[in-house]
Amino acid sequence: MKKINWKLFHSALWIEIVLSYFLPFKVTDNFQYQVGFPISFLSVYDTKPAVNPFLSMHLNPLGLLLNVFIIYMILLACGKACQKYFRG
């Protein structure tokens, strides 16, 4: 089993966080907004203005890690394909 490339894993984490800001939110039931690509990992509920925003959020850490793993695998495959292409 190979070691994890931590720089690539760190890059995948940052790509996931940046993508969650730029991709549109998914609206379900007209009061829940879901964030994350390809699997939603953050749900924000539409509540009254007096409610603390952190109390109206739900974070799914397993979904976040799964998204980071998917992006890591894509970056790893692209890196290997580029190495094969440029080395001959």
C-alpha positions in Angstrom: 0.0 0.0 0.0 1.4 3.4 -1.0 1.7 6.4 1.3 -0.7 9.2 1.1 0.6 12.3 -0.7 -0.3 14.9 1.9 0.3 17.9 -0.3 -2.1 16.5 -2.9 -4.6 15.6 -0.1 -4.3 19.2 1.3 -4.9 20.6 -2.2 -8.0 18.4 -2.6 -9.3 19.7 0.7 -8.9 23.3 -0.4 -10.4 22.6 -3.8 -13.5 21.2 -2.1 -13.8 24.2 0.2 -13.4 26.6 -2.7 -15.8 24.7 -4.9 -18.5 24.9 -2.1 -18.4 28.7 -2.3 -18.5 29.0 -6.1 -21.0 26.2 -7.0 -24.7 27.0 -6.6 -26.5 25.7 -3.5 -29.0 23.0 -3.8 -32.4 24.0 -2.4 -34.6 21.3 -0.9 -38.1 21.7 0.7 -37.8 25.6 0.2 -36.1 25.9 3.6 -32.9 23.8 3.4 -29.8 24.8 1.4 -27.2 22.1 0.8 -23.6 22.8 0.0 -20.9 20.4 -1.4 -19.7 18.8 -4.6 -20.3 15.9 -5.5 -22.0 15.0 -2.2 -23.5 17.6 0.0 -21.7 18.0 3.4 -23.3 21.1 4.8 -27.0 21.9 5.3 -28.2 25.3 6.2 -31.8 25.8 7.3 -33.7 29.0 6.7 -34.8 30.2 10.1 -35.9 33.4 11.8 -33.4 36.3 11.9 -33.1 36.1 15.7 -31.7 32.5 15.6 -27.9 32.0 15.7 -26.7 30.9 12.2 -24.5 28.1 13.7 -27.6 26.6 15.3 -29.3 26.3 11.9 -26.4 24.4 10.3 -25.7 20.7 10.0 -22.2 19.5 9.0 -21.7 16.0 7.7 -18.0 15.3 8.2 -18.2 11.9 6.5 -19.6 13.6 3.4 -16.8 16.1 3.5 -14.1 13.4 3.8 -15.7 11.4 1.0 -15.7 14.5 -1.3 -12.0 15.2 -0.5 -11.1 11.5 -1.2 -12.9 11.7 -4.6 -11.1 14.9 -5.5 -7.8 13.4 -4.3 -8.3 10.3 -6.5 -9.1 12.5 -9.5 -6.0 14.6 -8.9 -3.8 11.5 -8.4 -5.1 10.0 -11.7 -4.6 13.3 -13.6 -1.0 13.5 -12.2 -0.2 10.0 -13.3 -1.7 10.6 -16.8 0.3 13.8 -17.2 3.5 11.9 -16.2 2.9 9.2 -18.8 2.1 11.8 -21.5 5.1 14.0 -20.9 7.6 11.2 -20.3 6.8 9.4 -23.5 
